[in-house]
Amino acid sequence: MSQTSEQPGARPTIYDVANRAGVSKSLVSLVLRGSEKVSPARRDAVQTAIRDLGYRPSQAATVLASRRTQAIQVVIDDYRNLWFVDLLDGIRTALLGRGYRLSVVDRAGAAADDDSAPPLAAGVDGLVVACDPGDGLLTGWHGPTVIAGWREGDVPGTDLIANDDEMGSRLAVEHLTALGHRRIGHLSGGGGAAGHRRKAFVEATATAGVVGLITDGSGGTTEADGYHAADDMLRLHPDVTAIYAANDSMALGALATLKERGLTVPEDISLVGYDDSPLAQARFIDLTSVDDKSREVGEAAGRALLARIADPHRPIERLLIEPELLVRGSSGPVHRAAAGPRRRVSRGQPIGPDTTRASASG
């Protein structure tokens, strides 16, 4: 007796998926659980059948069969940070067709014993931690965990998926020095990623033989932090010709400071951000920025977590994804008028680590 229901109006079953993909029901179950024992070809066939049929696994049946909740939680520390948008989209893409529900918890400013903070790891199969895990954030949690992005604090036994922030800083410095800048300011802040970007900035400016100057503002990486850090930078070092901000939000704050002081970008001062957020891509701002590949980081983090759930004893993974520098209108040669017309760079042109100097110089 057939157990399929693939007919108009009927809700597709796991048997329908198996029939459509030409595999067994048990293999479909393995795909839904994120098992690494399935070949890529068969996994693709099952995922295609799931999408074509619009199949949605029964949550109750899945939990009973696997003793799992089919839920994954992402822990962030600031809903306002645009970096999380692409990261979450990447994680969602990795989970597509796997039967997992995705929830997000914002732990901004919450201590481990803060009863008013959103619950952490309540009935989930795994965590993607996209914030600094200090202050006992993961106390009591021993399940599969992936850290997304560089974070302050060591969490043994967890996978790490991040953008290569140090390479990104080197790309920014190489771009500015190729344009002739010799006094470059860096707006830094707190957090693991900012720390890696700052460290590489110091090393890259020293290697290039140029002056690297750093201000922290109030220690954060928000637009307001960028505004105050840029104000401090220009007050203490009015002769800087370029500013490289730890992220695009800080760069936007710096832009406000420059406008208040009557300085134009890039004629008076060049400005470079990091993250290639929608802010950088807006034509009005047209910000040169390092693309940290946050969507790719999210996809890789999602895949790593599914693999960790399927096999908790697999080797620890540490993956760094290479960034790109996208040159736009906010960066240009020193004293542009005196330097003559610069080569026109197409909007959003990627500059790789091996072509930065040749592509950025005019």
DRENMAR-201015 format. One line per field, with one value per residue (C-alpha): residue number from 1; residue in three letters; y, x, z. Coordinates in Angstrom, 3 decimals. Layout:
N
pos = NUM  ...
code = Ala  ...
yy = Y  ...
xx = X  ...
zz = Z  ...
This chain:
362
pos = 1  2  3  4  5  6  7  8  9  10  11  12  13  14  15  16  17  18  19  20  21  22  23  24  25  26  27  28  29  30  31  32  33  34  35  36  37  38  39  40  41  42  43  44  45  46  47  48  49  50  51  52  53  54  55  56  57  58  59  60  61  62  63  64  65  66  67  68  69  70  71  72  73  74  75  76  77  78  79  80  81  82  83  84  85  86  87  88  89  90  91  92  93  94  95  96  97  98  99  100  101  102  103  104  105  106  107  108  109  110  111  112  113  114  115  116  117  118  119  120  121  122  123  124  125  126  127  128  129  130  131  132  133  134  135  136  137  138  139  140  141  142  143  144  145  146  147  148  149  150  151  152  153  154  155  156  157  158  159  160  161  162  163  164  165  166  167  168  169  170  171  172  173  174  175  176  177  178  179  180  181  182  183  184  185  186  187  188  189  190  191  192  193  194  195  196  197  198  199  200  201  202  203  204  205  206  207  208  209  210  211  212  213  214  215  216  217  218  219  220  221  222  223  224  225  226  227  228  229  230  231  232  233  234  235  236  237  238  239  240  241  242  243  244  245  246  247  248  249  250  251  252  253  254  255  256  257  258  259  260  261  262  263  264  265  266  267  268  269  270  271  272  273  274  275  276  277  278  279  280  281  282  283  284  285  286  287  288  289  290  291  292  293  294  295  296  297  298  299  300  301  302  303  304  305  306  307  308  309  310  311  312  313  314  315  316  317  318  319  320  321  322  323  324  325  326  327  328  329  330  331  332  333  334  335  336  337  338  339  340  341  342  343  344  345  346  347  348  349  350  351  352  353  354  355  356  357  358  359  360  361  362
code = Met  Ser  Gln  Thr  Ser  Glu  Gln  Pro  Gly  Ala  Arg  Pro  Thr  Ile  Tyr  Asp  Val  Ala  Asn  Arg  Ala  Gly  Val  Ser  Lys  Ser  Leu  Val  Ser  Leu  Val  Leu  Arg  Gly  Ser  Glu  Lys  Val  Ser  Pro  Ala  Arg  Arg  Asp  Ala  Val  Gln  Thr  Ala  Ile  Arg  Asp  Leu  Gly  Tyr  Arg  Pro  Ser  Gln  Ala  Ala  Thr  Val  Leu  Ala  Ser  Arg  Arg  Thr  Gln  Ala  Ile  Gln  Val  Val  Ile  Asp  Asp  Tyr  Arg  Asn  Leu  Trp  Phe  Val  Asp  Leu  Leu  Asp  Gly  Ile  Arg  Thr  Ala  Leu  Leu  Gly  Arg  Gly  Tyr  Arg  Leu  Ser  Val  Val  Asp  Arg  Ala  Gly  Ala  Ala  Ala  Asp  Asp  Asp  Ser  Ala  Pro  Pro  Leu  Ala  Ala  Gly  Val  Asp  Gly  Leu  Val  Val  Ala  Cys  Asp  Pro  Gly  Asp  Gly  Leu  Leu  Thr  Gly  Trp  His  Gly  Pro  Thr  Val  Ile  Ala  Gly  Trp  Arg  Glu  Gly  Asp  Val  Pro  Gly  Thr  Asp  Leu  Ile  Ala  Asn  Asp  Asp  Glu  Met  Gly  Ser  Arg  Leu  Ala  Val  Glu  His  Leu  Thr  Ala  Leu  Gly  His  Arg  Arg  Ile  Gly  His  Leu  Ser  Gly  Gly  Gly  Gly  Ala  Ala  Gly  His  Arg  Arg  Lys  Ala  Phe  Val  Glu  Ala  Thr  Ala  Thr  Ala  Gly  Val  Val  Gly  Leu  Ile  Thr  Asp  Gly  Ser  Gly  Gly  Thr  Thr  Glu  Ala  Asp  Gly  Tyr  His  Ala  Ala  Asp  Asp  Met  Leu  Arg  Leu  His  Pro  Asp  Val  Thr  Ala  Ile  Tyr  Ala  Ala  Asn  Asp  Ser  Met  Ala  Leu  Gly  Ala  Leu  Ala  Thr  Leu  Lys  Glu  Arg  Gly  Leu  Thr  Val  Pro  Glu  Asp  Ile  Ser  Leu  Val  Gly  Tyr  Asp  Asp  Ser  Pro  Leu  Ala  Gln  Ala  Arg  Phe  Ile  Asp  Leu  Thr  Ser  Val  Asp  Asp  Lys  Ser  Arg  Glu  Val  Gly  Glu  Ala  Ala  Gly  Arg  Ala  Leu  Leu  Ala  Arg  Ile  Ala  Asp  Pro  His  Arg  Pro  Ile  Glu  Arg  Leu  Leu  Ile  Glu  Pro  Glu  Leu  Leu  Val  Arg  Gly  Ser  Ser  Gly  Pro  Val  His  Arg  Ala  Ala  Ala  Gly  Pro  Arg  Arg  Arg  Val  Ser  Arg  Gly  Gln  Pro  Ile  Gly  Pro  Asp  Thr  Thr  Arg  Ala  Ser  Ala  Ser  Gly
yy = 0.000  3.343  5.879  8.817  11.780  13.698  14.954  18.404  19.879  17.196  18.050  16.373  13.726  12.464  9.535  11.995  13.602  10.200  9.197  12.497  12.327  8.598  7.728  5.985  7.579  6.954  8.881  11.834  11.695  11.826  14.941  16.617  15.931  17.449  14.184  14.262  10.616  11.626  12.222  15.748  14.483  12.741  15.658  18.019  15.709  15.599  19.358  19.971  17.642  19.430  22.810  21.554  19.927  22.618  19.919  20.949  18.230  17.596  19.194  16.708  13.694  15.004  15.581  12.123  10.448  12.260  13.549  16.944  20.137  21.056  24.574  26.663  29.893  32.790  35.038  38.627  41.781  44.600  44.438  47.823  46.487  45.961  43.285  40.819  41.179  39.362  36.970  35.812  35.535  33.288  31.071  30.837  29.764  26.999  25.695  25.743  22.397  20.923  21.316  23.643  26.678  29.727  32.105  35.191  36.477  39.921  39.851  43.436  44.456  41.328  39.542  35.792  36.183  38.847  37.433  40.106  39.133  36.920  33.182  31.527  27.991  27.090  23.853  24.232  21.818  24.257  27.830  30.288  32.875  36.190  38.278  38.215  35.151  36.719  37.216  33.584  33.861  30.141  28.944  25.712  25.181  22.227  21.639  22.164  25.726  27.779  31.201  33.590  36.379  37.124  37.374  38.265  35.282  31.699  28.986  25.553  22.944  25.381  25.947  29.424  30.932  34.498  37.070  37.533  40.945  41.335  40.899  43.425  46.049  45.427  45.956  49.286  50.531  49.377  51.159  54.444  54.332  53.601  56.826  58.712  59.026  59.134  60.129  57.770  57.769  54.688  54.825  51.712  50.261  47.290  43.672  40.872  41.928  45.542  44.286  42.253  45.191  47.529  45.135  44.719  48.491  49.085  46.419  47.504  51.188  50.290  48.008  50.748  53.319  55.700  57.246  55.350  57.188  55.604  56.983  54.962  57.494  56.003  52.443  51.226  50.898  52.771  55.840  58.014  56.373  57.149  60.775  61.297  59.285  61.313  64.537  63.438  62.385  65.729  67.723  65.853  65.212  67.835  66.869  63.376  62.953  59.726  57.988  54.254  53.302  49.946  49.607  51.480  52.798  54.517  55.830  57.383  59.133  60.328  61.731  63.901  65.216  66.054  67.889  69.963  70.980  71.996  69.189  67.401  63.725  62.746  66.149  67.144  63.748  60.167  57.859  54.047  51.812  48.108  45.609  46.915  47.441  49.028  52.327  52.034  51.047  54.017  56.347  59.426  58.121  56.098  54.747  52.775  49.765  46.320  43.613  41.175  38.547  38.333  36.355  33.768  33.712  33.011  30.195  28.571  28.943  27.317  24.403  23.973  23.876  21.281  19.156  19.581  18.548  15.456  14.534  16.207  14.573  15.829  17.829  21.481  23.740  27.145  28.920  32.439  33.873  36.357  39.903  42.289  46.034  47.813  51.164  53.903  57.682  58.377  57.680  59.497  60.766  63.270  66.886  65.707  69.002  69.075  65.396  65.838  63.805  60.365  57.216  56.567  53.456  51.649  51.645  48.735  47.421  44.548  44.867  41.580  41.095  40.618  43.521  46.233  48.499  48.277  48.701  51.493  53.732  56.165
xx = 0.000  1.452  2.222  2.646  0.322  1.807  -1.470  -3.070  -4.094  -2.411  0.386  3.588  5.126  8.633  7.713  6.851  10.261  11.964  10.039  10.738  14.466  14.742  16.116  14.931  12.951  15.856  18.229  15.795  15.812  19.621  19.556  17.013  19.242  22.265  24.200  27.577  27.111  25.071  26.844  26.594  24.682  22.003  21.777  21.201  18.523  16.702  16.929  15.639  12.687  11.971  11.912  9.847  7.239  7.197  7.751  7.793  8.777  6.533  8.245  6.763  7.752  11.276  11.813  10.507  12.660  15.913  15.480  16.329  14.327  15.387  16.059  19.217  19.858  22.050  23.371  24.171  24.877  23.275  20.232  21.258  24.524  24.008  26.731  24.254  21.820  24.004  25.332  21.810  20.876  23.881  22.981  19.390  20.664  22.768  19.738  17.417  15.707  17.217  14.081  15.676  14.057  16.238  15.884  17.916  18.724  20.217  22.344  23.568  24.869  23.497  25.520  25.282  23.124  20.813  17.298  15.812  17.992  16.549  16.965  20.055  20.148  16.667  15.778  17.994  20.308  23.148  24.385  26.004  27.653  28.164  29.178  31.950  31.258  32.771  31.117  30.029  27.684  27.931  27.932  25.954  25.838  27.834  26.135  27.409  28.702  30.185  31.750  31.057  33.614  36.616  35.522  37.189  37.427  38.441  35.759  37.465  35.942  34.111  34.482  35.518  34.346  35.485  36.553  40.321  40.232  43.992  44.123  41.285  43.256  46.288  44.182  42.907  46.397  47.939  45.182  45.748  49.534  49.327  47.330  50.192  48.890  51.638  49.709  46.773  44.367  42.534  39.289  39.276  36.973  36.265  35.626  37.660  37.310  38.262  41.305  42.514  41.929  43.838  46.777  47.121  46.825  49.803  51.859  50.859  51.659  55.007  55.833  54.884  56.986  54.068  52.647  49.710  47.623  44.857  41.941  39.268  36.551  34.425  35.539  32.561  32.079  28.785  28.196  28.429  31.758  33.030  31.936  33.799  36.863  37.182  36.791  39.611  41.730  41.418  41.901  45.080  46.381  44.971  47.491  46.110  45.173  43.190  41.001  40.356  37.454  36.971  33.537  31.125  29.061  32.124  32.983  29.514  30.090  33.464  31.788  29.587  32.648  34.383  31.310  31.087  34.720  34.132  36.274  35.291  35.774  38.005  39.434  40.525  40.662  40.097  37.781  37.693  35.298  34.930  32.041  30.729  27.317  24.322  25.594  28.790  26.917  24.510  25.334  25.085  27.831  29.793  32.180  35.303  35.014  36.425  33.879  34.116  32.002  29.549  27.013  29.692  30.737  27.106  26.753  29.993  28.985  25.614  27.228  29.806  27.103  25.054  28.187  28.947  25.394  25.653  29.092  30.027  33.473  34.616  37.886  37.620  37.274  38.949  38.085  39.108  37.341  39.298  37.904  37.959  38.490  35.749  36.975  34.365  34.344  35.440  39.135  41.530  45.101  46.616  46.032  43.961  44.140  47.926  48.213  46.247  43.232  43.066  42.191  38.465  37.681  34.437  31.924  32.440  35.536  37.045  40.703  42.339  45.400  47.714  46.386  45.686  48.615  48.345  44.592  44.364  47.116  46.343
zz = 0.000  -1.081  1.652  -0.712  -0.918  -3.887  -5.327  -5.656  -2.302  -0.189  2.230  1.015  3.253  3.749  1.474  -1.310  -0.915  -1.033  -4.173  -5.919  -5.085  -5.842  -2.411  0.747  3.577  5.957  3.685  3.629  7.439  7.440  5.239  7.497  10.507  8.757  8.640  6.888  5.824  2.763  -0.564  -2.003  -5.058  -2.985  -0.551  -3.473  -4.889  -1.547  -1.009  -4.542  -3.890  -0.591  -2.336  -5.293  -3.078  -0.397  2.219  5.875  8.376  11.349  14.341  16.791  14.693  14.192  17.906  18.782  16.159  16.893  20.438  19.030  18.952  15.393  16.703  16.417  18.258  17.132  19.901  18.945  20.926  18.923  16.647  15.219  13.793  10.059  10.013  11.470  8.556  6.026  8.669  9.560  5.899  5.338  8.299  7.050  3.630  5.180  7.102  4.090  3.626  6.804  8.935  11.494  13.083  13.638  16.583  17.490  20.970  21.555  24.712  24.495  27.919  29.614  32.276  32.765  35.892  34.425  34.866  32.619  29.644  26.885  27.566  26.150  24.770  25.993  24.210  21.151  19.367  18.780  19.069  16.705  18.963  17.173  20.186  22.765  24.967  28.082  31.462  31.621  28.634  27.898  31.502  31.720  27.952  26.602  23.258  19.701  19.302  16.487  17.032  14.131  13.787  15.988  19.631  22.896  25.192  24.470  24.242  24.078  21.801  19.521  15.804  14.608  11.331  10.698  8.167  7.955  9.636  9.613  5.846  5.559  7.471  5.308  2.172  3.546  4.458  1.168  -0.750  1.096  0.906  -2.829  -3.111  -1.463  2.104  4.716  7.847  8.297  11.227  12.476  14.451  16.630  19.287  21.522  20.526  19.010  15.361  16.123  18.000  15.006  12.654  14.978  15.348  11.590  11.055  13.347  11.575  8.055  8.590  10.137  7.205  4.730  6.594  7.140  10.305  11.800  14.410  16.511  18.527  20.326  21.077  23.849  23.101  21.066  17.315  16.780  14.643  17.766  18.662  15.175  15.478  18.758  17.692  14.480  16.440  18.750  15.766  13.969  17.179  18.117  14.605  12.218  9.520  8.836  5.188  5.490  8.068  8.197  10.488  12.204  10.579  8.335  11.242  12.673  9.202  8.961  12.300  11.048  7.942  10.168  12.016  8.747  7.477  10.669  10.211  6.609  5.174  1.974  1.084  -0.631  -1.667  1.859  3.480  2.357  4.287  4.344  6.293  6.974  6.432  3.071  4.661  2.874  4.306  2.275  -0.866  -0.728  -3.629  -1.441  0.871  -1.727  0.900  0.087  2.370  3.084  2.287  5.197  3.389  6.290  4.255  3.432  7.095  8.027  5.502  6.641  10.308  9.602  7.785  10.536  13.215  11.315  10.977  14.690  15.627  13.408  14.756  18.076  18.001  14.594  14.481  15.479  12.456  12.127  8.898  7.841  4.787  2.659  2.427  -0.548  -0.740  -2.688  -3.963  -4.209  -4.162  -0.579  -1.122  -3.417  -3.781  -1.370  -2.515  -5.437  -7.371  -7.283  -8.139  -11.362  -12.484  -10.903  -12.764  -12.673  -10.625  -11.385  -8.551  -6.180  -7.993  -5.942  -5.056  -4.093  -1.888  -4.888  -6.993  -4.424  -5.199  -8.978  -9.059  -6.507  -7.782  -10.525
